[in-house]
Amino acid sequence: MKKKNPTIQAEGAAASSRAEGFSLSSVLHNLKKYFLPWLIVSVLAAVSVTGLNIIFSSDVEALDSTISFNYTGIEEGLDPNGCEFDTNAIKSDQVVTEALTEMSLSADLKETVQNSIFIDGIVADSAIEKIIQYDSVYNASGTNGTTWMESMRDTSYHPTQYRVSFNYSNTGLSGDDAAALLNKILEKYQIYFFQTYGYSESISQSLLSVSDDDYDYLIALDMYSSSLSSLENYIDRIAQDDTSQFRSEVTGYSFTDLADALQLIRSVDIDTLTSYILNNGVISDKDLMVSYYEYRIDNLSRSKKNISERLTSVQESIESYQKDTIMVYESNTTTSSVTETSETYDNLIAQKIQLQSRVSGYEQQITDFEERLAAINKAKGNASEENREYVAERISALEEKIAKLTEDVKNTASDYYENVKFTNAFSVITPASFSLIQYVLSAVSESMRMIIIAELSLLTIYLFISIIVCFPRFQKKKAEKAQTK
């Protein structure tokens, strides 16, 4: 008996199986049969979606730049002053206008450019791992609501890096010009950042706005003294943050040197000249000066009374708080007591110290003004022209000293902020750049969602056809078997 070839027998079995209609082998056969048409259609669909997106979508024409912030507080979402950090300052009116002006572009583009810039935080992988642990944190915390909220706070995250995107299609700029504009905006924002959180220009402006041409000599000196107090407080605030004993390479001064120079101007120049004016009656309008100092004394007395009342209230709160926080622990053999302090108590103490300082300051000012008022009342006649010229020369010299000190403070503070405190506070990690390859990749990225939808739809159709084609054969075979029976 002649043996059948196993290969031919297997192919015949497969063909027979396909002929029987719906079966796994017939479906696989159809999948193989229609694979190439499906592949061609899928590629054409992807290319078509990308091409249409390039032509009609404005989101494709986007440039990206990555920026980073690095200073104390940014990880809590705060700016260097301790307030909520606002990323929209990157596209503020001042920043965008300065960038457009420097690039010789129309100021009319400002609003369009602002609406075309988008800033998104970049969440680090380590932060994502913490965030997805919320459920385990909750389970570990049990049902205690307070503990749960504390755990949530521990896993909170604020980005330190941001992606700045510029969809420039509506601006009418080319890709290269748009990239240059975005980089210029980030450059201007860096300057804006230092101006906002670095040296305060308002202090120097207030110091230089005083003129003895507009005020009597004594009033001008009082205003200089008040402005110097603001400058002194500013220096003290910076010095408190300076743990490196910073000495500027620009000016050669430390903040201690500047504070000493300021005290020297106050004690030698201002106080000495004030004494000379009072002793020699160098006063333009005696009645006006009497009214001025009487008003200042009255105003300071009311302020002192108000602050004294607040100080009394804080003192009472401290005393009652101390009594309420005494905890007593008893056992069989011992009894102990513990005084518990808290952040609230510490804040009350800080308020008390601050209020006491303000009360002392008001008392000192009232005493000084009462002495000046008494000296003015005793003054007789007008001062000689020689006395007036001397006072004018001394005030002119005082203005030069204050202007020099202000410039030294400005340069020293700017040097400190830029090279110590804010060395890497703001940096551009990846500048914006335009290239054809980047443009195509952007188009593909922007089209990815539509491509996936189209491909899934085509895949569904491909599978559906491969399966449904089996059914007519299956029905035909079933009818043939019925006729045979």
C-alpha positions in Angstrom: 0.0 0.0 0.0 1.3 3.4 -1.0 2.1 5.7 2.0 1.0 9.3 1.9 3.5 12.2 2.2 3.1 13.6 5.8 3.7 17.2 4.6 1.0 16.9 1.9 -1.3 15.3 4.5 -0.8 18.2 6.9 -1.4 20.8 4.3 -4.5 18.9 3.2 -5.7 18.9 6.8 -5.2 22.6 7.1 -7.0 23.2 3.9 -9.8 21.0 5.0 -10.0 22.9 8.3 -10.2 26.2 6.5 -12.8 24.8 4.2 -14.9 23.8 7.2 -15.4 27.6 7.9 -14.8 29.3 11.3 -11.8 28.0 13.1 -8.6 29.2 14.6 -6.5 28.1 11.6 -8.8 29.9 9.2 -8.7 33.1 11.3 -4.9 32.9 11.3 -4.9 32.3 7.6 -7.0 35.5 7.1 -4.8 37.5 9.4 -1.8 36.5 7.3 -3.7 37.2 4.1 -4.8 40.7 5.0 -1.7 41.7 7.0 0.1 43.5 4.2 -3.0 45.6 3.2 -3.6 46.5 6.8 0.1 47.5 7.3 0.0 49.7 4.2 -3.2 51.4 5.2 -1.9 51.9 8.8 1.3 53.6 7.6 -0.6 55.8 5.2 -3.0 56.8 8.0 -0.1 57.7 10.4 1.6 59.8 7.7 -1.7 61.5 6.8 -2.6 62.4 10.4 0.9 63.8 10.9 0.7 65.8 7.6 -2.7 67.2 8.4 -1.5 68.2 11.8 1.5 70.0 10.4 -0.8 71.9 8.0 -3.7 72.8 10.3 -2.5 72.5 13.9 -0.9 75.5 15.6 0.4 73.4 18.5 3.0 71.8 16.3 4.9 75.1 16.0 6.1 75.0 19.6 9.5 75.6 21.1 10.5 74.2 24.5 13.0 75.4 27.1 13.8 73.8 30.5 14.5 76.1 33.5 15.4 75.4 37.1 15.0 77.2 40.4 17.3 76.5 43.4 16.9 78.5 46.6 15.5 78.0 50.0 11.7 77.7 49.9 11.1 76.7 46.3 10.4 73.1 47.3 7.6 74.4 49.4 6.2 76.4 46.6 7.5 79.7 48.0 9.5 82.6 46.5 12.6 84.0 48.2 10.5 86.4 50.3 8.4 83.5 51.7 5.3 84.2 49.6 3.6 81.9 47.1 5.8 81.5 44.1 4.2 82.7 40.8 5.6 81.2 37.6 3.6 83.6 35.5 6.1 86.3 36.3 8.2 84.7 33.5 5.8 86.2 31.0 4.9 89.4 32.9 4.4 92.6 31.1 7.8 94.0 32.1 9.7 90.9 31.0 8.0 90.4 27.6 8.1 94.1 26.8 11.8 94.4 27.5 12.5 91.3 25.4 10.5 92.6 22.4 12.1 96.0 22.6 15.6 94.6 22.7 14.9 92.4 19.7 13.3 95.4 17.8 9.9 93.7 17.6 6.6 95.4 17.8 5.2 96.0 21.3 1.8 95.0 19.8 3.0 91.4 20.0 3.1 91.5 23.8 -0.3 90.0 24.5 0.0 87.4 21.7 3.3 86.3 23.0 2.0 86.1 26.6 -1.0 84.0 25.5 1.3 81.7 23.5 3.7 80.8 26.4 2.8 77.9 28.7 4.7 76.9 31.8 4.4 73.4 33.2 6.1 71.9 36.3 8.4 68.9 35.8 7.7 66.3 38.5 10.8 64.3 39.4 10.7 60.5 39.5 11.4 60.4 43.2 8.4 62.7 43.8 6.2 60.5 41.7 7.2 57.5 43.9 6.3 59.5 47.0 2.9 60.6 45.5 1.8 57.0 44.6 2.5 56.0 48.2 -0.6 57.9 49.5 -2.6 54.7 50.0 0.1 53.0 52.0 0.6 56.2 54.0 -3.1 56.3 54.7 -3.2 52.7 55.8 -0.2 53.3 58.1 -1.9 56.3 59.6 -5.1 54.5 60.5 -8.3 56.5 60.9 -6.7 59.4 62.7 -7.6 62.4 60.5 -4.9 64.6 61.9 -2.2 62.0 61.4 -3.5 61.4 57.8 -3.3 65.1 57.0 0.3 65.3 58.4 1.2 62.4 56.2 -0.3 64.0 53.2 1.7 67.1 53.9 4.9 65.1 54.1 4.2 63.7 50.6 3.4 67.0 49.0 5.6 68.2 46.2 6.3 71.4 44.4 8.5 71.3 41.2 11.8 73.0 41.0 12.1 72.6 37.3 9.7 73.9 34.6 9.1 73.4 30.9 8.5 76.7 29.1 6.7 76.1 25.8 6.1 78.8 23.2 3.5 78.1 20.5 4.6 80.8 18.1 2.3 80.1 15.1 0.1 83.2 15.9 3.0 85.6 16.2 4.1 85.5 12.6 7.7 84.8 13.7 10.0 82.2 12.0 11.2 79.3 14.1 14.7 80.8 14.6 13.2 84.3 15.6 10.8 82.6 18.0 13.6 80.6 19.6 15.6 83.8 20.0 12.7 85.7 21.5 12.0 82.9 24.1 15.6 82.8 25.1 15.6 86.6 25.4 12.5 86.5 27.6 14.2 84.0 30.0 17.3 86.2 30.0 15.1 89.3 31.0 13.3 87.2 33.6 16.6 86.4 35.3 17.3 90.1 35.6 13.7 90.6 36.8 14.3 87.9 39.4 17.3 89.6 40.9 15.6 93.0 40.8 12.6 91.6 42.6 14.2 89.4 45.3 17.7 91.0 45.4 18.6 94.7 46.1 15.6 96.9 46.7 15.8 100.0 44.4 13.0 101.7 46.3 15.4 102.2 49.3 17.9 104.2 47.3 15.2 106.1 45.5 13.7 107.2 48.8 17.1 108.3 50.1 17.9 110.4 47.1 14.5 112.0 46.9 15.1 114.2 49.9 16.2 117.8 49.2 16.8 120.7 51.5 15.4 123.0 48.8 11.9 121.6 49.5 12.1 121.4 53.3 13.6 123.3 56.2 17.0 122.1 57.2 15.8 120.2 60.3 13.0 118.5 58.5 15.4 117.4 55.7 17.7 116.0 58.3 14.8 114.1 60.0 13.9 112.6 56.6 17.5 111.6 56.0 17.6 110.0 59.4 14.3 108.1 58.7 15.5 106.9 55.3 18.8 105.8 56.8 16.9 103.7 59.4 15.2 101.9 56.5 18.6 101.3 54.9 19.9 100.1 58.3 17.0 97.6 58.7 17.7 96.4 55.1 21.4 95.8 55.9 20.5 94.0 59.1 18.1 91.6 57.3 20.7 90.7 54.8 23.4 90.3 57.5 21.1 87.8 59.4 21.0 85.5 56.3 24.7 85.9 55.6 26.4 83.0 57.3 29.6 83.3 55.2 30.7 86.7 56.5 30.5 87.9 52.9 32.9 90.6 51.7 32.2 92.0 48.3 34.9 91.8 45.6 33.2 94.7 43.9 33.2 97.2 46.8 35.5 95.5 49.3 32.9 96.0 52.1 31.1 93.5 54.3 27.6 94.2 55.7 29.2 95.0 59.1 31.4 97.6 57.4 28.3 99.2 55.8 26.4 99.2 59.1 29.3 100.9 60.8 29.5 103.5 58.1 25.8 104.2 58.4 26.0 104.7 62.1 29.0 107.1 61.6 26.9 109.3 59.3 24.0 109.3 61.7 26.1 110.1 64.9 28.7 112.4 63.4 27.1 114.2 60.4 23.4 114.3 61.2 23.5 114.6 64.9 26.3 117.2 64.9 24.6 119.3 62.2 21.3 119.1 64.0 22.9 120.4 67.1 24.6 123.3 65.2 21.3 124.3 63.6 19.5 124.4 66.9 22.3 126.3 68.7 22.6 128.9 66.0 18.9 129.2 65.1 19.3 128.3 61.4 15.6 128.0 60.9 13.7 129.5 58.0 10.2 129.5 59.5 10.2 129.3 63.4 6.4 129.0 63.7 6.2 126.3 61.1 8.9 124.3 62.9 7.1 124.6 66.2 3.9 123.3 64.7 5.8 120.5 62.9 7.5 119.2 66.1 4.3 119.6 68.2 2.5 117.5 65.6 5.3 114.9 65.6 5.4 114.6 69.4 1.6 114.3 69.5 1.5 111.7 66.7 4.4 109.7 68.3 2.6 109.8 71.7 -0.5 108.3 70.2 1.5 105.6 68.4 3.4 104.8 71.6 0.1 104.5 73.5 -1.3 102.1 70.8 1.8 99.9 70.8 1.9 99.9 74.6 -1.7 98.6 74.8 -0.8 95.9 72.3 2.3 95.0 74.4 0.1 94.7 77.5 -2.3 92.4 75.7 0.6 90.2 74.5 2.1 90.1 77.9 -1.2 89.0 79.4 -1.5 86.3 76.7 1.9 85.0 77.6 1.2 84.8 81.2 -2.1 83.0 80.7 -0.6 80.7 78.1 2.2 79.7 80.5 -0.4 78.9 83.2 -2.5 76.8 80.8 0.4 74.8 79.5 1.6 73.4 82.8 1.2 69.6 82.7 1.3 67.6 85.9 2.2 63.9 85.9 1.5 61.8 89.0 2.5 58.2 89.9 2.4 56.2 93.0 5.7 57.6 94.3 6.5 60.8 92.4 4.8 64.0 91.2 6.4 66.1 88.4 5.4 69.1 86.4 6.5 70.2 82.9 5.9 73.5 81.2 5.1 72.9 77.6 6.1 75.5 75.0 4.9 75.7 71.4 5.2 77.7 68.2 2.3 79.9 69.4 4.2 80.7 72.6 7.4 81.4 70.7 5.5 83.8 68.4 4.1 85.6 71.4 7.6 86.1 72.8 8.8 87.4 69.5 5.9 89.9 69.3 6.7 91.0 72.9 10.3 91.8 72.0 9.3 93.6 68.8 6.7 95.7 70.5 9.1 96.6 73.4 11.6 97.7 70.8 9.1 99.9 69.1 8.0 101.5 72.4 11.6 102.3 73.2 12.1 103.8 69.8 9.0 106.0 70.2 10.2 107.1 73.6 13.6 108.1 72.2 12.1 110.0 69.3 9.6 111.9 71.6 12.5 112.9 73.9 14.6 114.1 71.0 11.8 116.1 69.5 10.9 117.7 72.8 14.5 118.8 73.2 14.4 120.2 69.6 11.1 122.0 70.3 12.5 123.6 73.4 15.6 124.7 71.5 13.6 126.2 68.7 11.4 128.2 71.2 14.6 129.6 72.7 16.1 130.6 69.4 16.3 134.4 68.8 16.2 136.2 65.5 17.5 134.9 62.2 20.8 133.2 61.7 23.6 134.9 59.9 24.2 134.3 56.2 27.5 132.7 57.2 25.7 130.1 59.4 23.3 129.3 56.6 26.1 128.8 54.1 27.9 126.5 56.5 24.7 124.4 57.0 24.1 124.3 53.3 27.7 123.1 52.7 27.4 120.4 55.4 24.1 119.1 54.0 25.6 119.0 50.5 28.5 116.9 51.9 26.0 114.8 53.7 24.0 114.1 50.5 27.2 113.0 48.8 28.1 110.6 51.7 24.6 109.1 51.7 24.7 108.7 47.9 28.1 107.0 48.1 26.9 104.7 50.9 23.7 103.9 49.1 25.7 102.9 46.0 28.0 100.8 48.1 25.1 99.0 49.7 23.5 98.5 46.3 26.7 97.0 44.7 27.5 94.9 47.8 23.9 93.5 48.1 23.8 92.8 44.3 27.1 91.0 44.5 25.9 89.0 47.5 22.6 88.0 45.9 24.1 87.1 42.5 27.2 85.3 43.7 26.2 83.8 47.1 22.5 83.6 47.9 21.1 83.4 44.4 24.1 81.8 42.6 22.0 79.1 41.0 18.6 80.4 42.0 17.4 80.6 38.4 19.1 78.9 35.5 18.2 77.8 32.0 19.0 74.1 31.6 18.0 73.7 28.0 17.8 76.9 25.8 15.1 77.0 23.1 16.3 76.1 19.6 14.6 75.5 16.3 15.5 72.7 13.8 13.7 70.8 11.0 14.1 67.5 12.9 12.7 69.0 16.0 9.8 70.4 14.1 9.0 66.9 12.6 9.3 65.3 16.1 7.0 67.9 17.5 4.5 67.2 14.8 4.7 63.4 15.5 4.4 64.0 19.2 1.4 66.3 18.8 -0.2 63.7 16.4 0.5 60.7 18.6 -2.9 60.7 20.2 -4.8 60.8 16.9 -2.4 58.3 15.4 -3.1 55.8 18.2 -6.8 56.2 17.8 -6.6 55.7 14.1 -4.3 52.7 14.4 -6.5 51.1 17.0 -9.5 51.6 14.8 -7.7 50.0 11.8 -6.5 47.2 14.0 -10.1 46.5 15.1 -11.3 46.6 11.5 -8.4 44.2 10.5 -9.4 41.7 13.2 -13.0 42.0 12.4 -12.6 41.3 8.7 -10.2 38.4 9.4 -12.9 36.8 11.6 -16.1 37.7 9.7 -14.8 36.4 6.4 -14.8 33.0 7.9 -18.6 33.0 8.4 -19.8 32.8 4.8 -17.7 29.7 4.2 -19.0 28.2 7.5 -22.6 28.8 6.4 -22.0 27.3 2.9 -20.4 24.2 4.3 -23.2 23.7 6.8 -25.7 23.9 4.0 -23.8 21.4 1.9 -23.7 18.9 4.8 -27.4 19.3 5.3 -28.1 18.5 1.6 -25.8 15.4 1.8 -27.8 14.0 4.7 
